[in-house]
Amino acid sequence: MGRDESSQKIVRATRMTVKESSSNASQPGPSLQGKKGLERVSTWFNWIAVGALLVMFAIMVLDILSSKILNQPITATVDVASFLALVVASFSVSRTILAGRHIEVEFIVKKLPRGARKSFNMFSSFLSLAFFLLIVWRAFVYAYSLQKTGESSLTQHIPMAPFAYGIAIACIPAVLIYAYQTYYDTKDVR
């Protein structure tokens, strides 16, 4: 067999591999669809956080300008800024997890043997899953109690229950992300 024949066989094999991988990519399985869905929801929630951050920034600027120019500060600034900070922190969590921007001890874990690394990753993913499940559960319980008592902010009497419900809803994608990660940590080693 000449050099040209072997080159042609390699090219044909490469083309077949590329066709197979592109046909598999065009029909994603349920796990890939689920991950893409989580990414979409997380990105949408992240835009809510960005919007809240921009509104918080605008309110702070308006408060400073009104207090310096008109000599009358905006009275609701502290309450509104506090609630908006809560929205920013809770709605950005899932995107932060997907982007890998949360705290990890990866440099130590990578030095462990394959089996220990797999066990450690499964354990840490499970603990994170349990933590966010606890946050969602307790946030719903707390929001319900705030709703029943009619608790509101001190100065402007803004109801607090919707924000507690917001924390619970914003952490649901984090639960699903860690459930997905825990499941796949049982199969692969990161």
N, C-alpha and C positions, 0 to 999 in steps of 0.2 A: 504494500500500500504506500503510495507516494505522499509527499508532504501536502500537496493540494487536497487530496482526498481526506486526510485526517483533519485539515483545517476546515473543510466543508462540513464534516461530521460535527465538529465542535460548534460551528456556527448554527447548524440545524438544531443541535441539542440546546443551545442557548436560546434560540427563538422559541422552542417548545416550552422551555422553562418560563420564559417571559410571558407567553400566552397563557400558561396555566396559572401563573401568579396573578395576571391581570383579570382573568375570568373569576378567580376566587375573590379578588378584591372588589369586583363589581357586585357580588352577591354576598354581603357580609352576613356572618352567622349571628345568632342571638346575642352572643357575648360582645361582639363588636358593635352591634346596634345599640345595646344597652350602654356601653361606654360612651358612644357618640351622643346618646340621649342625655347622659349625665353631664357631658361636656357642654351641651347646649343649655341645659338648665343652669349649670354653674356659671356660664358666661352671662346668661340673662340676669341671674342674681347679682353677679359682679357689676353689671351696669346699673342696677338699683343702688348698689353701694357707691358707685362713682357719682350718680345723680345726687344722692344724699350728701356726699362730701362736697360737691359743688354748691348745693343749697346752703350747707353749713358755712362754707367759705363766704358766700354772698351775704348771708345774715351777719356774720362777724364784721365784714367790711362796712356794710350799711350801719351797723351799730356804732362802729368807730367813727365813721363820717358824721352820723347824726349827733353823736355826743360832742364832737369837736367843732362842727360847723353850726349846728342848730342849738347846741347846748342841751339836748334832750336825748338821752340814750333810749334804745328800744327796750321795753320792759321784759319781753318774753325771750330775750336772747339766750339766757342761761338754760332755761327749760328746753327750748327748741334745739339748741346745740347739743345738749346732753342726749336727747332722744335721737337726733341724727347721728351722733357718734355711735350709739348703740346699733343703729341700722347699718352703718358702715362696717362695724366690726363683725356683726353676725352674718350679713349677706355676702361678705367677701371670703368667708371661711372655705367654702367648697372649692372655689377657683384657686385659692391659695394651696389647698391640698393637691389638686390636680397639677398645678404648676410646680410642685415640689419645693415650695418656698417656706415650708414649715420646718420646725426644728427636728433634725435627725442626727443620729450618731453613726452615720454611714461609714466614716473612716475607720471606726473600730470594727464594725460588722463585716466589712470587706476582708479583713484579716482573718476571720474565723473560717474553719473548714466548711465545706459545702453543706453538710448535714446540720451543723450548728447554726449556720447562717439561715438556712431554711426554717429551722425551729424558732430562731429569734425573730425573723420576719413575720412568721405566722402569729407568734405570741404578741408582738407589738401591734400588728394589724387588728388582732382580736381585742386587745386592750383599748385601742383607739375606737373601735366599733362600739364597745361597751360604754366608753366615756360619752360618745355622742348620742347613743341611745338614752343614757341617763339624762343628758342635757335636754333632749327633745321631750322626754317623759315629764321631767320636773318643770320644764318651761310651760308645758301645757297645763299642768296642775297649778302652777303659780299664776298663770294668766287667768285661769278659771276663778281662782280665789280673788284676784284683783277685780275681775268682772263682777263677781257677786257682791263684793264690798264697795264697789264704785270708787276705788282708789284713783287719785289723780295727782298731778304735780302740785307743788306748793304755791307757786306764784300765779300761774295762768290756768290752773285746774284742767290741764290736758289729761285725758284718760290714759292710764298706763297699761291697761289690759291689751290693747292692740299691739303694742310694742313687745310685750311678753309673748304673745302669739306669733309675732314676727320672728322672734328668736327661735322658737320651736320650728316654724316652717322653714326658716333659713338653714337650720342644721339637718334637715331631712336628707338633702343631697349628700352631706358628709357621711351620714349613716350608710347610705347606699354605696358611696365610694369605698368606704372601709369594708363593707360586706363583700363587694366585688373583689377588693384587694385581698381580703382574708381567704376567699375562695381560690383565687389564683395563686396565692402563696402556698397553698397545699399542693399545687401542681408544679410550679416553677420556683426557681431560686433567683431572687433579685440580686 
